[in-house]
Amino acid sequence: MISAFHAEGRPRVWSLIVTIMGDMALPRGGRMPVGVMADILRPLGISESALRTALSRLTQDGWVMSARDGRTSLYRLTPKALGETDAASKLIYAPPLDQRLWRLGLGPAPKGAVQLKEGWVFHGIPQARALTFADGPLQGSGQRLLRPDHERALQDMASDLAAHDQSNDALTARLLLIHRWRRLCLRHAEVPAAFDPGSSEGLRADVARVYTALWSQSEEMLTRLGAPSTADDAPTTCRFRPDTH
């Protein structure tokens, strides 16, 4: 997963920080020490100086703000960033879409449809008019209808899912998994499971299952690194709900 991450080019450290703040800091009260972020990013080969440079940029752009706690700098998302992160989280951690409620069409695409190379797919068609992709004629061939950048993004996500069980570092695996998933969700609309490479339930269900498997151990690692807990010291809960896998 680390090799695939670096193969994409120079890391966008600021984007990784946003992932850390949204996925790891918010459930723990919203604060994250710069030293803990440095420890989280170190397995990716990202230096503390690169981290501080990215934090400075995010501060200037109004995404994060810092406060001192003794000799430690604690960062949190700004109110503006919290609003955008909350909207994104509702998409990132949402349960899988009902695979029965899809329809393939040609011509002008309705609002909310996923544009394909030719035609479109739309979710939310009443069940009486639905086309079931998982058991229908598109099974195994749906990917060929996607635009090349969308198809590649799904393949990269599937590769990360296949590689996660080879990792002995649950925290790094969780970071890279949710980081790629966040970018996929925000760049591309969700498609039927038949369009997903190597998945019978869809990538969202697979991501939820893998993330849940990594969550407990990764949370223990965060605690050992010194990440703050919630204000009332209540244990954090997995961001994906039980009905997502």
ChimeraX attribute file (.defattr): number of C-alpha atoms within 10 A of each C-alpha:
attribute: neighborCount
match mode: 1-to-1
recipient: residues
	/A:1	21
	/A:2	14
	/A:3	8
	/A:4	12
	/A:5	16
	/A:6	12
	/A:7	10
	/A:8	8
	/A:9	8
	/A:10	8
	/A:11	14
	/A:12	10
	/A:13	18
	/A:14	19
	/A:15	14
	/A:16	20
	/A:17	21
	/A:18	20
	/A:19	20
	/A:20	19
	/A:21	23
	/A:22	20
	/A:23	21
	/A:24	23
	/A:25	24
	/A:26	20
	/A:27	18
	/A:28	23
	/A:29	17
	/A:30	20
	/A:31	23
	/A:32	25
	/A:33	21
	/A:34	19
	/A:35	17
	/A:36	18
	/A:37	22
	/A:38	18
	/A:39	16
	/A:40	19
	/A:41	21
	/A:42	14
	/A:43	13
	/A:44	16
	/A:45	10
	/A:46	15
	/A:47	14
	/A:48	16
	/A:49	10
	/A:50	14
	/A:51	21
	/A:52	16
	/A:53	13
	/A:54	18
	/A:55	22
	/A:56	17
	/A:57	14
	/A:58	18
	/A:59	16
	/A:60	11
	/A:61	9
	/A:62	14
	/A:63	20
	/A:64	22
	/A:65	18
	/A:66	19
	/A:67	12
	/A:68	10
	/A:69	9
	/A:70	7
	/A:71	6
	/A:72	13
	/A:73	15
	/A:74	19
	/A:75	21
	/A:76	21
	/A:77	24
	/A:78	14
	/A:79	13
	/A:80	11
	/A:81	16
	/A:82	18
	/A:83	12
	/A:84	11
	/A:85	20
	/A:86	13
	/A:87	11
	/A:88	16
	/A:89	16
	/A:90	10
	/A:91	14
	/A:92	21
	/A:93	20
	/A:94	17
	/A:95	17
	/A:96	19
	/A:97	19
	/A:98	14
	/A:99	20
	/A:100	20
	/A:101	19
	/A:102	23
	/A:103	20
	/A:104	17
	/A:105	16
	/A:106	11
	/A:107	8
	/A:108	10
	/A:109	15
	/A:110	12
	/A:111	7
	/A:112	12
	/A:113	21
	/A:114	18
	/A:115	21
	/A:116	19
	/A:117	10
	/A:118	11
	/A:119	16
	/A:120	20
	/A:121	20
	/A:122	21
	/A:123	21
	/A:124	16
	/A:125	13
	/A:126	12
	/A:127	13
	/A:128	8
	/A:129	12
	/A:130	17
	/A:131	20
	/A:132	21
	/A:133	21
	/A:134	20
	/A:135	13
	/A:136	10
	/A:137	12
	/A:138	18
	/A:139	17
	/A:140	19
	/A:141	13
	/A:142	19
	/A:143	23
	/A:144	13
	/A:145	17
	/A:146	21
	/A:147	13
	/A:148	12
	/A:149	10
	/A:150	17
	/A:151	18
	/A:152	14
	/A:153	17
	/A:154	21
	/A:155	16
	/A:156	19
	/A:157	20
	/A:158	18
	/A:159	15
	/A:160	20
	/A:161	19
	/A:162	14
	/A:163	13
	/A:164	20
	/A:165	14
	/A:166	9
	/A:167	11
	/A:168	9
	/A:169	15
	/A:170	20
	/A:171	23
	/A:172	20
	/A:173	25
	/A:174	22
	/A:175	21
	/A:176	20
	/A:177	21
	/A:178	21
	/A:179	19
	/A:180	18
	/A:181	22
	/A:182	18
	/A:183	14
	/A:184	18
	/A:185	16
	/A:186	12
	/A:187	11
	/A:188	15
	/A:189	12
	/A:190	22
	/A:191	25
	/A:192	28
	/A:193	26
	/A:194	24
	/A:195	25
	/A:196	24
	/A:197	21
	/A:198	15
	/A:199	16
	/A:200	17
	/A:201	18
	/A:202	21
	/A:203	24
	/A:204	23
	/A:205	21
	/A:206	19
	/A:207	22
	/A:208	25
	/A:209	16
	/A:210	18
	/A:211	24
	/A:212	19
	/A:213	15
	/A:214	22
	/A:215	19
	/A:216	15
	/A:217	15
	/A:218	20
	/A:219	21
	/A:220	13
	/A:221	16
	/A:222	19
	/A:223	14
	/A:224	10
	/A:225	15
	/A:226	13
	/A:227	22
	/A:228	19
	/A:229	20
	/A:230	16
	/A:231	9
	/A:232	8
	/A:233	10
	/A:234	9
	/A:235	11
	/A:236	15
	/A:237	12
	/A:238	18
	/A:239	17
	/A:240	19
	/A:241	13
	/A:242	11
	/A:243	10
	/A:244	17
	/A:245	17
